[in-house]
Amino acid sequence: MNIELVAVGKTDSDEIAELIALYSRRINFYCKFSLTSLPDVRNTRSMSKAQQRTAEGSAILRTLNDGDYVVLLDEHGTELRSVEFAEMMRKRMNSGIKRLVFVIGGPYGFSDEVYNRADGKLSLSKMTFSHQFVRAIFAEQLYRAFTILNNEPYHHE
C-alpha cells in the first residue's frame, strides 16, 4: 500500500521540513510514503472563505484517484489514541486498497466537494496547530503506528 499526505501550502520552516523528512524516511522503511504540497491559492485577499475553500478543493481533488481511500485531517474528525490509529492503519492495509491518502486543507477547511469525496475524517487534537506543524505531527504519528504494529520499542504505554 502507498500512503500519501496531501497538504495545501508549503512548509516555510526548515526545522519543520527536517522533521517531516526524518519521519518520511522512517515511514518508507514500512511502506511507500510521499508528501504532496499543493501551491497556495493566489489573490486570496479578493476571495471569500468559501471561494478559497473551493479553489483549494479543486486542487486537492485533482490529486486523487478513483480507488483512493481518502481521510481528511479535520478538527471535526474522530480523535484516536496512537494505538487506535495503528489499528485503523492495520484495517486499511488489510482491506486491499492501493493508496491511502490523508489530506490537510487550507486555513478555512475543506470545500463541500472534498468532504463529499472523503471516506473518513480524523482529528489529531482538539487544539489548533499550524498547518505546517500538523504535517510533522501526522508524520510522527504515522511512524508511531507502524512501530506499534511491528511491536517495536518506540511507543510506550
N, C-alpha and C positions, 0 to 999 in steps of 0.2 A: 504494500500500500504506500502511496505517496501522500505526504501531508504538506499542505501549502498554507502559509499565513499571508493573507492579502490585507494591506493596510493603506488607507488614504494618507498621502503626505509622506515626507521623508523624515529621517532622523537627523537632526542638526547637531546633536551631542555626540562627540567622538567617544566619550565614556560609555554611553548607552549603546552605541553602534558596536563597540568592542564586546560588551556583554552579550548582545544578540549574536554576534559572530561566534563567541565562545560556546554558547548553548546550541547554536546551529550545528557546529562541528560535532558536539557531543550527541545530539539527536541523530545526526547522519550515521552514527555507528549502528543505530537500530532500524532506521528506515530512511527513505529519501525525503528530505525536508528542504523547503525553499521558502523564501520571503519575497513577495512581490509588493513593491512600494508604488502606489499609483500617484501620479502628479497631483498636486493641489489644484483645485479649481481656480481659474483666474477670474479677476474682476468681481470678487465676492462682495465688495462694498456696494455694488449696484444690484445685488441679488437679495431676495428674501431668503430666510432659512429654508423654506420649502424648495425654492429653486436650487439652492446649493445642495440640499439632500438629493434632489432629482439628478443633478449633474454628476454628483459623486456616485449615485446609484447606477447610472448608466455605465460609468467606468468600471464599477465593481462587477456588474452583470456581464460585461464583455470578457472578463477573466474566467468566467465559469463555464463548465461543460455540462452537457445533459446528464451524465451519470454521476456527477459530483455529489457528495454529501456535504451540505453547507451548514456551518454553525456560526452564528453571529455572536461576537463578544459584545454583549449588550447589558446595560445596567439593570434591565428588567428580566434578564435571563435567570436560569436556575443556578443557585450557588451550590458548589460541591466542595467537599473536603478533598485533599490531594488523593487519598485512597479511592474515593468515589470517582474522581476524574480518571484515575488509572483504570478502574473497572469499566467506565464508559468507553475509554480508548480500546480496551480489550474487546468489548462487544462490537465496536466499529470495525476493528481489524478482522474479527472473525466473521463479519457479515458479508465479506466478499467485495466490498466497494473498492474501487481502484484509487480514488483520490478523495481525501478528506480535506475540506477547505474551511479554515477559520478566518473570519473577517472582522477587521477593526475599521469602523466607519469614521466619518469626519466629526467635527466638533458638535454637530447638531443631530447626530444619529444617522439612521438609515431611511431611505425612501420606502414608500409602501411596496414598490416593486421588489426591492431587496428583501423586505420582511416576508413577502409572499413566496419568494424563491427559497427561503431558508428552510432547512429541515429541523433546526433547533436553535436555541439561544442559551448562552452561558454567561453568567456574571462572575467576574473574578473577585468582586468585593462590593460591599455597599458603599465603600468610599469611592471618591472620584480620583483618577490618576490621569496624568497627561497621556495623550495618545502615543507619544514616543515611548514613555516608560512602560505602558501596557505591553508593548512588543517584547521587552526584556522580561517582564513578569511572566507573560504567557510562555515564552521560550523556556524559562526555567521550570515552570510547572509541567510543561510537556516532557522535558528531560526527566524530571522527578517521576512522572507517571511511568516512563519506560524503566527507570531503576526499580520502582515498586513492582512492576510486572515481572521483572527479572530477578527479584529477590536480592538486589544489590544493596550495599550498606549506606547509600546516600540519604535515604529517608528514615527518620526515627519517630516512633510513636511512644 
